[in-house]
Amino acid sequence: MKVGRFRTLFASALALAFASSLQASFADEWHTTSSLIGPSKYGDNFQRYDYVNPDAPKGGTYNSVVTGTFDSFNPYIVQGAPAAGFAEFGGGLLYDTLMDQATDEGSVSHPLVAEAYKYPSDYSSATYRLNPQAKWHDGQPITPEDVIWSFQVLKANSPMYNRYFENVTEAVAVSDQEVEFHFNQKGNRELPKILGDLVVLPKHWWEGTDASGKKRDITRPTLEPPLGSAAYKIASFKPGSEIVWQRVPDYWGAKLPVKIGRENFDTQRFTYILDDNAAWQAFTKGGLQDIKPENSSRRWATFYNFPAIKAGDVIKKEFKTTSPEPMQAFMLNQRRPLFQDRLVREALTYPFDFETMNRTLFYGYNTRTTSYFQGTELASSGLPHGKELEILEKYRDKLPPELFTQEFRLPVYDSPQAERKYLKQAVALFAQAGWVIKGGKMVDAKTGAPFKFEILGAADTDQVISSPWIANLRKIGVDATLRIIDPTQYINRRNNFDYDVIIGQLGQSESPGNEQRDFWSSKAADTPGSRNYSGIKNPVVDALVDRIIFATDRDELVATTQALDRVLLWNYYVVPQYYRAVVWLAYWNKFDMPEKQPAYRGADIDSWWIDPEKEKALASKYKSVN
């Protein structure tokens, strides 16, 4: 056995042993830092992140560009396009959550609105104790009533929170500073911890009236700046085109460990631009976008040669990440009859030529995605064995037989003959599903209806990704097209599952749990706004998701997640694309940052700060730079 492999197994065993003892020791005791996998490197006495500059200066304006438009300051409902700075999950710039997810460790959270939490050994409830210093921007304290109201309205109106907290039945105040959450099932080991992700909203504000005397409604979009509790508040906005956030000078949480050395910009300005090309031009000229996260391999390799780059005034930097990689893929919407046959979905996988795309379009930067849990021990591999096989055997008669006898492999275009080989396999699979080629078109053998679908996109990069697949599909008579629409329209259509195929991305943690319902469950398939983009309704998937949520230990969680991964892959719900284990950032040289950045996330821009002398120098050199 290789030394590295031995160390991995040994580390996993230690983590498993720790997790079991940790959960037992946590029961009925107040704790601050929470972890689902192993001990936080900070222990239970977290003082600040080890990479931040605790003396980072505050000040300056951080400018960003957003494509599209916005029409709402309420991100927790399906209707409307929320403005930049808001988040559909979490608090964004405006609201604090009970706990704050760690920037440098996976599945770890630290205190924010809540200073501690506890739960019984049977995981039947969880109690959070609020920080008595926590307050809203109007000076009123954050109370258990705010937490209870927030839980109720989010579960009623947000598909994401509804699925996440499905097993939480109620929240009740047990003291002036404590809220207890009750669960309808025992043994959900993740649930006590992830209740810390609950965003807390101001009950008194939302139940009040606006300047005109009209009662506010949390179930509807609004452009009235809401009351918040976090480090920023809305300073000004122009509907649909700009929103400016101002740092709150007396923010109650500024000295909390998770905030020390972070959130250093006095102002954050988001300017809306119609399309990606215009946004790129704005970045190269300066003033509207200070930091550009780059997703395009072509642009990263060839476009960064404009004058400011050559002068050293714009810096390109790569930050490596250690977090799990997301599943980026063509999501095939099974709500459309066209994609309900597994053979058809498998056939659509073969014309995707990743290797040629990576060589000719992506400059070799990308790696093929082969798992929904890429980069973790949760990813399936080889043939099922051990605990995973034992789990899958219970569903053998409902699973593809080859799942048990063949290693899952995606096509590899590694020779000139590969295209002919894989397109031929695709045609054979279509034939098994009742489709034939007539007159150069793939048609239903019985009705003569053509096999035709549309890929819905929202950015120019979607065309780069889609075009080679479309071209290969047309070689076997499949009529695939791409339609690019504006981001707001795209969000609305995606939320209502109004598409044939979209390019989607699903991120995972190292400790999957309740969020899996929102990704894969039959119930989520019928719920607008859920992330079950492929419309999966599979009783085996539902059963495995529940088993993940109620796993009794890490060993069972890993084996069950590997089983889920394998079942998802063999049902070909998506056509996997690729990933990069790095974050690419280009930024105008007005920032300073800690020498060390969190490897888990790659980069924490909240830990950067603006150097006023650098900013002044840029402003004098480039008139468009603020």
C-alpha positions as CSV (number, residue, x, y, z in Angstrom):
1,M,0.0,0.0,0.0
2,K,1.3,3.5,-0.9
3,V,2.3,5.7,2.1
4,G,-0.1,8.5,0.9
5,R,-3.0,6.1,0.7
6,F,-2.2,4.7,4.2
7,R,-2.1,8.2,5.6
8,T,-5.5,9.0,4.0
9,L,-7.0,5.9,5.6
10,F,-5.4,6.6,8.9
11,A,-6.6,10.2,8.9
12,S,-10.1,9.1,7.9
13,A,-10.2,6.6,10.8
14,L,-9.0,9.3,13.2
15,A,-11.7,11.7,11.9
16,L,-14.3,9.0,12.2
17,A,-13.3,8.1,15.8
18,F,-13.2,11.8,16.7
19,A,-16.5,12.6,15.1
20,S,-18.2,9.8,17.1
21,S,-16.6,10.9,20.4
22,L,-17.2,14.6,19.5
23,Q,-20.9,14.1,19.0
24,A,-21.2,12.2,22.2
25,S,-19.3,14.8,24.2
26,F,-21.4,17.6,22.6
27,A,-24.7,16.2,23.8
28,D,-26.4,18.5,26.3
29,E,-23.4,20.8,26.7
30,W,-23.0,24.3,25.4
31,H,-20.5,24.6,22.6
32,T,-19.4,27.4,20.3
33,T,-17.4,26.2,17.3
34,S,-19.3,23.3,15.6
35,S,-17.9,20.6,13.3
36,L,-19.4,17.7,11.3
37,I,-16.2,15.9,10.4
38,G,-13.4,16.5,12.9
39,P,-12.0,19.0,15.4
40,S,-11.6,22.5,14.2
41,K,-8.0,23.5,14.1
42,Y,-8.9,26.3,16.5
43,G,-10.5,24.0,19.0
44,D,-13.4,25.4,21.0
45,N,-11.7,28.7,21.8
46,F,-11.7,30.4,18.4
47,Q,-10.2,33.9,18.6
48,R,-9.8,34.9,15.0
49,Y,-8.9,33.4,11.6
50,D,-5.1,32.7,11.5
51,Y,-4.7,34.2,8.1
52,V,-6.3,37.6,8.6
53,N,-4.5,40.9,9.4
54,P,-6.2,41.9,12.7
55,D,-5.1,45.5,12.1
56,A,-6.3,45.7,8.5
57,P,-7.4,49.4,7.9
58,K,-10.9,50.2,7.0
59,G,-11.9,52.5,4.2
60,G,-12.3,52.9,0.4
61,T,-14.7,51.8,-2.2
62,Y,-14.9,48.3,-3.7
63,N,-16.5,48.4,-7.1
64,S,-18.2,45.4,-8.8
65,V,-20.1,44.8,-12.0
66,V,-23.1,42.6,-12.3
67,T,-24.8,41.5,-15.5
68,G,-28.5,41.8,-16.0
69,T,-30.8,43.8,-13.6
70,F,-32.7,43.5,-10.4
71,D,-36.2,44.3,-9.1
72,S,-36.2,43.1,-5.5
73,F,-34.6,43.3,-2.1
74,N,-36.2,40.1,-0.9
75,P,-34.1,37.1,-1.9
76,Y,-36.0,34.4,0.0
77,I,-39.0,34.0,-2.3
78,V,-39.2,32.6,-5.8
79,Q,-40.5,35.8,-7.4
80,G,-38.2,38.6,-8.5
81,A,-34.5,39.1,-9.2
82,P,-32.7,40.0,-6.0
83,A,-30.1,42.9,-6.0
84,A,-26.4,42.2,-5.6
85,G,-25.4,41.9,-2.0
86,F,-28.4,39.8,-1.1
87,A,-28.3,36.0,-1.0
88,E,-31.0,33.4,-1.4
89,F,-29.3,31.2,1.2
90,G,-27.5,33.0,4.1
91,G,-27.6,36.6,5.0
92,G,-25.6,38.3,2.2
93,L,-24.3,41.8,3.2
94,L,-27.4,42.7,5.1
95,Y,-28.3,40.0,7.6
96,D,-26.4,37.9,10.1
97,T,-27.0,34.2,10.6
98,L,-27.0,32.3,13.9
99,M,-23.6,30.9,13.2
100,D,-21.0,31.8,10.4
101,Q,-19.6,29.1,8.2
102,A,-15.8,29.0,8.4
103,T,-13.8,30.3,5.5
104,D,-10.8,28.0,6.0
105,E,-12.4,24.7,7.1
106,G,-15.1,22.5,5.7
107,S,-18.3,21.8,7.7
108,V,-17.2,24.1,10.5
109,S,-19.1,27.1,11.9
110,H,-18.3,29.8,14.5
111,P,-20.6,32.0,16.6
112,L,-22.4,35.0,15.1
113,V,-25.9,35.9,16.3
114,A,-25.8,32.8,18.5
115,E,-22.9,32.5,20.9
116,A,-23.4,28.8,21.7
117,Y,-25.6,25.8,20.9
118,K,-26.4,22.4,22.4
119,Y,-28.5,19.3,21.6
120,P,-29.5,16.0,23.3
121,S,-27.8,12.7,22.5
122,D,-30.7,11.4,20.4
123,Y,-30.6,14.5,18.2
124,S,-34.3,15.3,18.7
125,S,-33.8,19.0,19.1
126,A,-31.2,21.8,19.3
127,T,-31.0,24.9,21.4
128,Y,-29.3,28.1,20.4
129,R,-28.3,30.8,22.9
130,L,-28.2,34.3,21.4
131,N,-25.5,36.8,21.9
132,P,-27.0,39.5,24.2
133,Q,-25.0,42.2,22.2
134,A,-26.7,41.2,18.9
135,K,-28.8,44.1,17.5
136,W,-30.5,45.4,14.4
137,H,-29.3,48.6,12.7
138,D,-32.1,50.5,14.5
139,G,-30.6,49.6,17.8
140,Q,-33.3,47.1,18.8
141,P,-32.0,43.7,20.2
142,I,-32.2,40.5,18.1
143,T,-34.6,38.3,20.1
144,P,-35.8,34.7,20.1
145,E,-39.0,36.1,18.6
146,D,-37.0,37.2,15.6
147,V,-35.4,33.8,15.2
148,I,-38.7,32.0,15.6
149,W,-40.4,34.3,13.0
150,S,-37.5,33.9,10.6
151,F,-37.7,30.1,10.8
152,Q,-41.4,30.1,10.1
153,V,-41.4,32.5,7.2
154,L,-38.3,31.0,5.5
155,K,-39.7,27.5,5.8
156,A,-43.0,28.7,4.4
157,N,-41.6,30.7,1.5
158,S,-38.1,29.6,0.6
159,P,-37.9,26.2,-1.3
160,M,-34.2,26.0,-0.2
161,Y,-34.8,26.5,3.5
162,N,-37.9,24.4,3.4
163,R,-36.0,21.4,2.2
164,Y,-33.0,22.1,4.4
165,F,-35.1,22.2,7.6
166,E,-37.7,19.7,6.6
167,N,-37.3,17.7,9.8
168,V,-37.6,20.8,12.0
169,T,-41.2,21.1,13.2
170,E,-41.1,24.3,15.3
171,A,-39.0,26.8,17.1
172,V,-39.9,28.0,20.6
173,A,-38.4,30.4,23.1
174,V,-37.2,28.7,26.3
175,S,-35.7,31.9,27.8
176,D,-35.0,35.5,27.0
177,Q,-31.9,34.5,25.1
178,E,-32.6,30.9,24.0
179,V,-34.5,29.3,21.1
180,E,-35.2,25.5,21.0
181,F,-35.8,23.8,17.6
182,H,-37.8,20.6,17.7
183,F,-37.4,17.8,15.2
184,N,-39.9,15.2,14.0
185,Q,-37.4,12.4,13.8
186,K,-34.4,11.5,15.9
187,G,-30.9,10.7,14.6
188,N,-30.5,13.5,12.1
189,R,-26.9,14.1,13.2
190,E,-26.3,17.1,10.9
191,L,-29.4,19.1,11.8
192,P,-28.4,20.6,15.2
193,K,-25.3,22.1,13.5
194,I,-26.8,23.4,10.3
195,L,-29.5,25.3,12.1
196,G,-26.7,27.7,12.6
197,D,-27.1,28.6,8.9
198,L,-30.5,30.1,9.6
199,V,-30.6,33.7,8.6
200,V,-32.3,36.0,11.2
201,L,-34.8,38.6,9.9
202,P,-36.3,41.5,11.8
203,K,-39.9,40.5,12.7
204,H,-40.8,44.0,14.0
205,W,-39.7,45.6,10.7
206,W,-41.4,43.2,8.3
207,E,-44.6,43.2,10.3
208,G,-44.6,47.0,10.3
209,T,-45.6,49.6,7.7
210,D,-43.6,51.5,5.1
211,A,-43.4,55.3,4.7
212,S,-46.8,55.4,3.0
213,G,-48.5,53.4,5.8
214,K,-48.7,50.2,3.7
215,K,-48.1,46.9,5.6
216,R,-45.0,45.1,4.5
217,D,-45.2,41.6,3.1
218,I,-42.3,39.1,3.3
219,T,-43.9,37.0,0.7
220,R,-43.6,39.6,-2.0
221,P,-40.7,41.4,-3.8
222,T,-39.9,44.9,-2.5
223,L,-37.6,47.8,-3.4
224,E,-37.8,49.3,0.1
225,P,-34.4,48.9,1.7
226,P,-35.0,46.4,4.6
227,L,-33.7,46.7,8.1
228,G,-30.6,44.5,8.7
229,S,-28.2,43.4,11.3
230,A,-24.9,42.7,9.5
231,A,-21.8,44.8,8.6
232,Y,-23.5,46.7,5.7
233,K,-26.7,48.4,4.8
234,I,-28.1,49.9,1.6
235,A,-26.9,53.5,1.2
236,S,-28.5,54.2,-2.2
237,F,-29.8,52.5,-5.3
238,K,-31.0,53.1,-8.8
239,P,-33.7,50.5,-9.6
240,G,-32.2,47.8,-11.9
241,S,-28.9,49.6,-12.5
242,E,-27.0,50.2,-9.3
243,I,-26.9,49.4,-5.6
244,V,-24.5,50.9,-3.1
245,W,-23.8,49.4,0.3
246,Q,-22.2,51.3,3.2
247,R,-20.4,49.7,6.1
248,V,-22.2,50.2,9.4
249,P,-19.8,52.2,11.7
250,D,-21.3,50.8,14.9
251,Y,-21.9,47.3,13.7
252,W,-22.5,45.2,16.8
253,G,-20.5,42.2,15.6
254,A,-17.3,44.0,14.4
255,K,-15.2,42.5,17.2
256,L,-16.4,38.9,16.9
257,P,-13.7,36.4,16.0
258,V,-15.2,35.8,12.6
259,K,-15.2,39.5,11.8
260,I,-11.7,40.5,13.0
261,G,-9.6,41.7,10.1
262,R,-12.5,41.3,7.6
263,E,-15.2,43.4,6.0
264,N,-12.8,46.3,5.5
265,F,-14.3,48.3,2.7
266,D,-16.3,51.3,3.7
267,T,-18.4,51.1,0.5
268,Q,-19.4,48.4,-1.9
269,R,-20.8,49.6,-5.2
270,F,-22.5,47.2,-7.7
271,T,-23.1,48.5,-11.2
272,Y,-25.4,46.5,-13.5
273,I,-24.3,46.0,-17.2
274,L,-26.3,44.2,-19.8
275,D,-23.9,41.6,-21.0
276,D,-20.6,39.9,-20.3
277,N,-18.7,41.6,-23.1
278,A,-19.6,45.0,-21.8
279,A,-18.6,44.0,-18.3
280,W,-15.2,42.9,-19.6
281,Q,-14.6,46.2,-21.3
282,A,-15.6,48.0,-18.2
283,F,-13.0,46.0,-16.2
284,T,-10.2,46.8,-18.6
285,K,-10.9,50.5,-18.4
286,G,-11.2,50.6,-14.6
287,G,-13.6,52.3,-12.2
288,L,-16.6,50.0,-12.4
289,Q,-15.0,46.6,-11.5
290,D,-12.0,46.3,-9.2
291,I,-11.8,42.6,-8.9
292,K,-12.8,40.2,-11.7
293,P,-13.3,36.5,-10.9
294,E,-12.5,34.8,-14.2
295,N,-14.3,31.7,-15.4
296,S,-13.2,31.7,-19.0
297,S,-10.1,29.7,-19.8
298,R,-9.8,31.4,-23.2
299,R,-10.0,34.9,-21.7
300,W,-7.5,34.0,-18.9
301,A,-5.0,32.7,-21.4
302,T,-5.3,35.3,-24.1
303,F,-7.3,38.4,-23.2
304,Y,-5.1,39.7,-20.3
305,N,-2.8,41.8,-22.4
306,F,-4.5,45.2,-22.2
307,P,-2.5,48.3,-21.2
308,A,-3.2,48.2,-17.5
309,I,-1.9,44.6,-17.3
310,K,1.3,45.5,-19.1
311,A,1.8,48.4,-16.8
312,G,1.4,46.3,-13.7
313,D,-1.7,48.1,-12.7
314,V,-3.9,45.0,-13.0
315,I,-2.7,41.8,-11.4
316,K,-3.6,38.2,-12.4
317,K,-3.4,35.7,-9.5
318,E,-4.3,32.1,-9.1
319,F,-5.5,30.8,-5.7
320,K,-5.6,27.0,-5.3
321,T,-8.5,25.5,-3.5
322,T,-9.0,22.3,-1.4
323,S,-12.8,22.4,-1.1
324,P,-15.0,19.8,-3.0
325,E,-15.5,20.6,-6.7
326,P,-19.0,21.3,-7.9
327,M,-20.8,19.2,-10.5
328,Q,-21.1,21.5,-13.6
329,A,-23.1,19.8,-16.3
330,F,-25.8,20.0,-18.9
331,M,-28.9,19.4,-16.7
332,L,-31.5,17.3,-18.7
333,N,-35.0,18.3,-17.6
334,Q,-37.0,15.0,-17.1
335,R,-40.1,17.0,-16.8
336,R,-39.9,17.0,-20.6
337,P,-40.9,13.5,-22.0
338,L,-37.9,13.7,-24.3
339,F,-35.5,13.0,-21.4
340,Q,-37.4,10.4,-19.4
341,D,-35.7,7.4,-21.0
342,R,-32.4,6.5,-19.4
343,L,-31.1,5.2,-22.6
344,V,-31.7,8.5,-24.3
345,R,-29.9,10.4,-21.5
346,E,-27.0,8.0,-21.7
347,A,-26.9,8.5,-25.5
348,L,-26.6,12.2,-25.1
349,T,-23.5,11.7,-22.9
350,Y,-21.4,10.2,-25.7
351,P,-21.2,13.2,-28.2
352,F,-19.7,15.4,-25.5
353,D,-16.0,15.5,-26.5
354,F,-14.3,17.0,-23.4
355,E,-10.7,16.2,-24.4
356,T,-10.8,18.1,-27.7
357,M,-12.6,21.0,-26.0
358,N,-10.0,21.1,-23.3
359,R,-7.2,21.1,-25.8
360,T,-8.6,23.6,-28.3
361,L,-10.8,25.8,-26.2
362,F,-9.7,25.6,-22.6
363,Y,-5.9,25.6,-23.0
364,G,-5.7,22.4,-21.0
365,Y,-6.8,24.1,-17.7
366,N,-9.8,21.9,-17.0
367,T,-10.3,18.3,-15.6
368,R,-13.3,16.2,-16.4
369,T,-15.9,15.9,-13.7
370,T,-16.6,12.2,-12.9
371,S,-18.5,12.5,-9.6
372,Y,-21.2,14.6,-7.9
373,F,-18.8,14.7,-5.0
374,Q,-15.6,15.4,-6.9
375,G,-12.4,15.8,-4.8
376,T,-13.7,14.0,-1.7
377,E,-13.8,10.6,-0.1
378,L,-17.5,10.6,-0.9
379,A,-17.0,10.0,-4.6
380,S,-17.7,6.5,-5.9
381,S,-15.0,4.7,-7.8
382,G,-14.3,1.2,-9.2
383,L,-17.0,-1.4,-8.5
384,P,-19.2,-1.1,-5.4
385,H,-17.9,-3.1,-2.5
386,G,-18.0,-3.4,1.3
387,K,-20.6,-1.2,3.0
388,E,-21.5,0.6,-0.2
389,L,-22.4,-2.7,-1.9
390,E,-24.3,-3.8,1.1
391,I,-26.5,-0.7,0.8
392,L,-27.0,-1.0,-2.9
393,E,-28.0,-4.6,-2.7
394,K,-31.2,-3.6,-1.1
395,Y,-32.2,-1.8,-4.3
396,R,-30.7,-4.1,-6.9
397,D,-33.9,-4.8,-8.7
398,K,-34.5,-1.1,-9.2
399,L,-31.1,-0.2,-10.4
400,P,-29.3,-0.6,-13.8
401,P,-27.6,-4.1,-13.7
402,E,-24.3,-2.7,-15.0
403,L,-24.0,-0.6,-11.9
404,F,-22.9,-3.7,-10.1
405,T,-20.6,-5.1,-12.8
406,Q,-19.0,-2.2,-14.6
407,E,-16.9,0.8,-13.5
408,F,-18.7,4.0,-14.4
409,R,-16.7,5.7,-17.2
410,L,-17.4,8.7,-19.3
411,P,-16.3,8.7,-23.0
412,V,-12.6,9.7,-23.5
413,Y,-11.8,11.2,-26.9
414,D,-8.2,10.2,-26.9
415,S,-7.7,9.2,-30.6
416,P,-8.9,10.2,-34.1
417,Q,-11.1,7.2,-34.1
418,A,-12.9,8.1,-30.8
419,E,-15.5,10.4,-32.4
420,R,-16.8,7.7,-34.7
421,K,-16.7,5.1,-31.9
422,Y,-18.8,7.2,-29.5
423,L,-21.2,8.6,-32.0
424,K,-21.9,5.1,-33.1
425,Q,-22.6,4.0,-29.5
426,A,-24.9,7.0,-29.1
427,V,-26.9,6.0,-32.2
428,A,-27.2,2.4,-30.9
429,L,-28.6,3.6,-27.6
430,F,-31.1,5.8,-29.4
431,A,-32.2,2.8,-31.4
432,Q,-32.8,0.8,-28.3
433,A,-35.0,3.7,-27.0
434,G,-37.0,3.7,-30.3
435,W,-35.3,6.4,-32.3
436,V,-33.9,6.1,-35.8
437,I,-32.1,8.3,-38.3
438,K,-34.2,9.1,-41.4
439,G,-33.1,11.7,-43.9
440,G,-30.2,12.7,-41.6
441,K,-32.6,13.4,-38.7
442,M,-33.0,11.5,-35.5
443,V,-36.8,10.7,-35.3
444,D,-39.2,8.7,-33.3
445,A,-39.5,5.3,-35.1
446,K,-43.3,5.3,-34.5
447,T,-44.4,8.9,-34.9
448,G,-41.6,10.4,-37.0
449,A,-41.3,13.3,-34.5
450,P,-37.7,14.7,-34.5
451,F,-35.5,14.6,-31.5
452,K,-35.2,18.3,-30.8
453,F,-34.3,20.4,-27.8
454,E,-33.0,23.8,-26.7
455,I,-30.2,24.6,-24.3
456,L,-31.1,27.7,-22.3
457,G,-28.1,30.0,-21.5
458,A,-27.5,33.4,-19.8
459,A,-23.9,34.2,-20.8
460,D,-21.6,34.2,-23.8
461,T,-19.5,31.4,-22.2
462,D,-22.5,29.1,-22.5
463,Q,-22.1,29.3,-26.3
464,V,-18.4,28.3,-26.0
465,I,-19.4,25.3,-23.8
466,S,-22.4,24.2,-25.8
467,S,-21.3,24.6,-29.4
468,P,-19.0,21.5,-29.7
469,W,-21.7,19.3,-28.1
470,I,-24.3,20.7,-30.4
471,A,-22.1,20.1,-33.5
472,N,-21.5,16.5,-32.5
473,L,-25.2,15.9,-31.8
474,R,-26.1,17.2,-35.2
475,K,-23.8,14.6,-36.7
476,I,-26.2,11.9,-35.5
477,G,-29.3,13.9,-36.4
478,V,-30.2,15.4,-33.1
479,D,-31.4,19.0,-33.5
480,A,-30.0,20.8,-30.5
481,T,-29.9,24.6,-30.3
482,L,-28.7,27.2,-27.8
483,R,-30.8,30.3,-26.7
484,I,-29.1,33.0,-24.7
485,I,-31.5,35.2,-22.7
486,D,-30.9,38.0,-20.1
487,P,-30.0,36.9,-16.6
488,T,-33.3,38.0,-15.0
489,Q,-35.3,36.0,-17.5
490,Y,-33.0,33.1,-17.1
491,I,-33.4,33.0,-13.3
492,N,-37.2,33.1,-13.6
493,R,-37.3,30.3,-16.1
494,R,-34.8,28.2,-14.2
495,N,-36.8,28.7,-11.0
496,N,-40.0,27.5,-12.8
497,F,-38.2,24.7,-14.6
498,D,-39.1,26.2,-18.0
499,Y,-36.3,24.8,-20.1
500,D,-35.2,21.6,-21.9
501,V,-31.5,21.8,-20.8
502,I,-29.5,24.3,-18.8
503,I,-25.9,24.5,-17.8
504,G,-26.1,24.1,-14.0
505,Q,-23.7,23.8,-11.1
506,L,-24.3,22.0,-7.8
507,G,-21.7,22.4,-5.0
508,Q,-21.2,19.9,-2.2
509,S,-19.7,19.9,1.2
510,E,-17.5,17.3,2.8
511,S,-20.5,16.4,5.0
512,P,-23.6,16.1,2.9
513,G,-27.0,16.0,4.6
514,N,-30.3,17.8,4.6
515,E,-29.6,19.9,1.5
516,Q,-29.5,16.7,-0.6
517,R,-33.3,16.8,-0.6
518,D,-33.3,20.1,-2.4
519,F,-30.9,18.6,-5.1
520,W,-32.5,15.2,-5.7
521,S,-35.8,14.5,-4.0
522,S,-39.1,13.7,-5.7
523,K,-40.7,16.5,-3.7
524,A,-38.2,19.1,-4.8
525,A,-38.8,18.1,-8.4
526,D,-42.3,19.6,-8.1
527,T,-41.3,22.7,-6.1
528,P,-40.4,25.8,-8.1
529,G,-37.1,27.3,-7.0
530,S,-35.6,24.1,-5.9
531,R,-32.2,22.9,-7.2
532,N,-33.5,19.6,-8.5
533,Y,-32.8,21.0,-12.0
534,S,-33.1,17.6,-13.7
535,G,-36.5,16.8,-12.2
536,I,-35.3,13.6,-10.6
537,K,-38.1,11.4,-9.2
538,N,-36.5,8.1,-8.2
539,P,-37.5,6.2,-5.0
540,V,-34.0,4.8,-4.7
541,V,-32.5,8.3,-4.7
542,D,-35.1,9.4,-2.1
543,A,-34.3,6.4,0.1
544,L,-30.5,7.1,-0.1
545,V,-31.0,10.8,0.6
546,D,-32.9,9.9,3.8
547,R,-30.3,7.4,4.7
548,I,-27.5,10.1,4.3
549,I,-29.5,12.5,6.5
550,F,-30.0,9.9,9.2
551,A,-26.6,8.2,9.0
552,T,-25.4,7.0,12.4
553,D,-21.7,7.7,11.9
554,R,-19.2,8.9,9.3
555,D,-18.6,5.4,8.0
556,E,-22.2,5.0,7.0
557,L,-22.4,8.6,5.7
558,V,-19.5,8.0,3.3
559,A,-20.7,4.6,2.1
560,T,-24.3,5.9,1.5
561,T,-23.1,9.0,-0.3
562,Q,-20.9,6.9,-2.5
563,A,-23.9,4.8,-3.3
564,L,-26.0,7.9,-4.1
565,D,-23.2,9.2,-6.3
566,R,-23.1,5.9,-8.2
567,V,-26.9,5.8,-8.7
568,L,-27.0,9.3,-9.9
569,L,-24.2,8.7,-12.4
570,W,-25.6,5.5,-13.8
571,N,-29.0,7.1,-14.4
572,Y,-27.4,9.8,-16.6
573,Y,-29.4,12.7,-15.2
574,V,-26.8,15.1,-16.4
575,V,-23.9,15.3,-19.0
576,P,-20.9,16.1,-16.8
577,Q,-18.6,18.9,-17.9
578,Y,-15.4,19.9,-16.0
579,Y,-13.8,21.7,-13.1
580,R,-10.7,23.6,-12.0
581,A,-9.2,23.3,-8.5
582,V,-8.2,27.0,-8.6
583,V,-9.8,30.4,-8.3
584,W,-8.7,32.9,-10.9
585,L,-8.8,36.6,-9.9
586,A,-7.6,39.7,-11.7
587,Y,-7.7,42.9,-9.7
588,W,-6.7,46.5,-10.0
589,N,-3.6,47.2,-7.9
590,K,-5.4,49.2,-5.2
591,F,-5.6,46.3,-2.6
592,D,-3.4,44.8,0.0
593,M,-4.2,41.4,1.4
594,P,-2.9,38.9,4.0
595,E,0.1,36.9,2.5
596,K,-1.8,33.7,3.4
597,Q,-5.3,33.1,2.0
598,P,-7.6,30.3,3.2
599,A,-6.8,27.3,1.0
600,Y,-10.3,25.8,1.5
601,R,-12.0,28.7,-0.2
602,G,-9.0,29.8,-2.2
603,A,-9.4,33.5,-1.5
604,D,-11.3,35.6,1.1
605,I,-11.8,39.0,-0.5
606,D,-13.4,40.1,2.8
607,S,-9.9,39.9,4.3
608,W,-8.4,42.4,1.7
609,W,-8.2,46.1,2.3
610,I,-7.7,49.2,0.1
611,D,-4.5,51.1,0.1
612,P,-5.5,54.8,-0.3
613,E,-2.1,55.7,-1.8
614,K,-2.4,53.0,-4.5
615,E,-6.0,54.0,-5.2
616,K,-5.0,57.6,-5.5
617,A,-2.2,56.7,-7.9
618,L,-4.5,54.7,-10.1
619,A,-7.1,57.5,-10.1
620,S,-4.5,60.0,-11.4
621,K,-3.3,57.6,-14.1
622,Y,-6.6,56.3,-15.3
623,K,-9.4,58.9,-15.2
624,S,-12.1,56.3,-15.2
625,V,-10.8,54.7,-12.0
626,N,-12.6,55.9,-8.9
